[in-house]
Amino acid sequence: MWIDTHVHLYDITRRETEWPTSLHPPELYHNSYPDDFREISRGTGIEKAVSVECVYGDRFEEINNLWTLELAERSDSIGAAVASIPPDVDREVFSSLYNRYCRYGKFRGIRIRPDISLSRLEKLNRNLDCFERPADIVEIVPAHFSNMYAVEPLIANHPDLRFVIDHFAWFSTDGKEPPALFTRMLDDLSAHRNVFVKLSGLFERAALRPSPAEAAYYEPMISAVLERFGADRCMFGSDWPPCSMFGTYRGQVELTVSVLERCGSETTDRVMGANAAEVYGIS
């Protein structure tokens, strides 16, 4: 079973939806429901997806999390869901939200941004002690890959949690071998066995526009991650619908698979589904 570990669900007609807006391109500004995902992924080999909450810190954050979790519970095509909790709320509030989300069978963890103040990260470090389930997930989406070092203390202090880096840690590739600053970050974080990487938002990570459609352009970036994290700690993700602004869903799946197949069928199977099934508990 192939799994897309990164899709966003929303309804632009809901009053609580503050992203995307009518200012965004039509490829993004449309309803995004499980049935829409099922249609866009038809014929690609992708059978299920992980829903990731995409709004942080707005006035409707909790309401939108609950809406997404409820939607995921009713959908066979959504295998797991990742929510968000403000990092620096009081411990009682953090624990209350976590326990409320845990009532949903497909809730797997939260998504954070490391681009916050040190004091907020320290509070988040303490709040993560509220996580009670084995292998709860903390997804990380930085504004720049160098900011990943800010969360390394969290990773070290919580070895029982699984940390998942989104979108190649927001590295932008020029089609050449990645710079030493990026590969050094990969070396350092891969030393923590509880860290995983999503090969997600591939077309978005291209420095060129329009995004190249040739596998050779992305292969150095993908290979750099695979070499350091291994086939057992990498997972495919699309970042749909945003990825549709840069290329087709099918094109992104096929391009990723074409690179993975050069490493063998076992690598392809693990990155395209087996790892996600284990990490997110999808059957």
Phi, psi and omega in degrees: 000122175272140185230133173268114186274008184208092172229157179243136178247134177195164178231113186291349179272349179286139180298329184280350181280111181253357174210134357283174179239175181295348178282345180277158179299155180299336177296339181251322185275080176200161178298142180230096181246165177306322178296326177293319176298317180300323180288316183291333183264000183301132177081003181264348185097346178283127183251327182221168182219162171254124177275132182239124179297139190242007180237133181239136167069008177275173187290345182250021186304310182295317180299317181291324176299314181295321178299315181293317180297319178295320179295318180297321181299329185270356187249130176287335183275347176259112185272338181200162181220140178244128183255194176219146175225132178308131188292333190246022174288164177300152184304321181296320179291315179302312181296321180296315179294317179301312181294327178293318180291330180295345177291343178268127187297337182261001177290128183240344182160200185231165177245137182230162172245126181281356185274054180232173184294158180299321181296323179290322177295322179295323178290321177298320179303317178289322182293331180294345174296344179288340181293123187249340185272143177300137174063033169300156188249138170238112178269145186233126175232102181274162173280341177205144186300333180294339179287353179298333181296337181294333182261000180301322176298325177296317180298315181292324183281347183229068184294342181274348177270155175256123179257127184241119180274123180273150166053046178056030181060026177065034173276138177254125184264145174254012179088355180257180177299133181300150180291162183299327181299322179286313183292329177293321176298317178298317178302313184294315184283330179292343177293340176271115186288352179263018179249133178235162181231136172268127170275073191237156180061041189303307182298329179291337183274002177282135177284337180274149171228131000293157183296130178302148180254010181263134181300326183300333181292323185264347186301318179300321180291314180297316181297322180298321179288314181299320181297329185264324181263342181078162183294342184272357179233022177239146183219144177282142172210148183262325193064045175275140007276345183309325182299337182292346177283348187238352180172180181275153177300311180301319181298322180291319178297311184295322179294316179299315180297322181297325177287317182295323183296338176290343178263357178111161183292327180296317177299316180300313182297321181290311184290325183276354180188313187299318180296316180297321179299321180285313185292317184263359178065050183252131178233000000 
